[in-house]
């Protein structure tokens, strides 16, 4: 799998970063609703919708900067023992 799970989203590309952040929040709330309903299928599909929206933000930055941020987050999570 490459850097992104989903193809470039036209709407996300045309949106400002603020608009795309609002889309991420909207999708995250849909994940929360699906979890509250304990609907496994909706949990999965809404989670992927959220990831798709997050990728819209990530694509607004240069690849080098994305990689640097990715590495920093992995290191932070590893150092606090988040990974198996």
Rosetta blueprint (number, residue, H / E / L):
1 X L
2 X L
3 X L
4 X L
5 X L
6 X L
7 X L
8 X L
9 X L
10 X H
11 X H
12 X H
13 X H
14 X H
15 X L
16 X L
17 X H
18 X H
19 X H
20 X H
21 X H
22 X H
23 X H
24 X H
25 X H
26 X H
27 X H
28 X H
29 X H
30 X H
31 X H
32 X H
33 X H
34 X H
35 X H
36 X H
37 X H
38 X L
39 X L
40 X H
41 X H
42 X H
43 X H
44 X H
45 X H
46 X H
47 X H
48 X H
49 X H
50 X H
51 X H
52 X H
53 X H
54 X H
55 X H
56 X H
57 X H
58 X H
59 X L
60 X L
61 X L
62 X L
63 X H
64 X H
65 X H
66 X H
67 X H
68 X H
69 X H
70 X H
71 X H
72 X H
73 X H
74 X H
75 X H
76 X H
77 X H
78 X H
79 X H
80 X L
81 X L
82 X L
83 X L
84 X L
